[in-house]
Amino acid sequence: MRNIMLSNFIATRPRRIAPKRQMRERRTAQALIIFGIVLATVELYVILGGF
């Protein structure tokens, strides 16, 4: 009985994100931030350059 409860606890425990996946998510976040900065710069150039 105790083994069943222990295995259920282990199965429902939230797992940590694997280091590879964490690195990929960090890289994706950095890419999105850089893309946002470039996009904002282009928008400012178009808006301010138009006048």
C-alpha positions as CSV (number, residue, x, y, z in Angstrom):
1,M,0.0,0.0,0.0
2,R,2.8,2.4,0.9
3,N,4.6,1.8,-2.4
4,I,1.4,2.6,-4.4
5,M,1.1,6.0,-2.5
6,L,4.7,6.8,-3.0
7,S,4.6,6.0,-6.8
8,N,1.5,8.2,-7.1
9,F,3.2,11.0,-5.3
10,I,6.2,10.8,-7.7
11,A,4.0,10.6,-10.7
12,T,2.0,13.8,-9.8
13,R,5.0,15.8,-8.7
14,P,5.8,18.6,-11.1
15,R,9.0,17.9,-13.1
16,R,11.8,20.4,-13.6
17,I,12.4,21.7,-17.0
18,A,15.3,20.0,-18.7
19,P,18.4,22.2,-19.1
20,K,18.3,21.9,-22.9
21,R,14.7,23.0,-23.1
22,Q,15.5,25.8,-20.6
23,M,18.4,27.0,-22.8
24,R,16.2,26.9,-25.9
25,E,13.5,28.9,-24.2
26,R,16.0,31.5,-23.0
27,R,17.4,31.8,-26.6
28,T,13.9,32.2,-28.0
29,A,13.1,34.9,-25.4
30,Q,16.3,36.8,-26.3
31,A,15.5,36.5,-30.0
32,L,12.0,37.9,-29.4
33,I,13.4,40.8,-27.4
34,I,16.0,41.7,-30.1
35,F,13.3,41.4,-32.8
36,G,11.1,43.8,-30.7
37,I,13.9,46.3,-30.3
38,V,14.6,46.2,-34.1
39,L,11.0,46.6,-34.9
40,A,10.6,49.6,-32.6
41,T,13.7,51.2,-34.1
42,V,12.3,50.8,-37.6
43,E,8.9,52.1,-36.6
44,L,10.6,55.2,-35.0
45,Y,12.7,55.7,-38.1
46,V,9.6,55.5,-40.4
47,I,7.5,57.8,-38.2
48,L,10.2,60.4,-37.5
49,G,11.7,60.1,-41.0
50,G,8.4,60.8,-42.6
51,F,8.2,64.4,-41.3
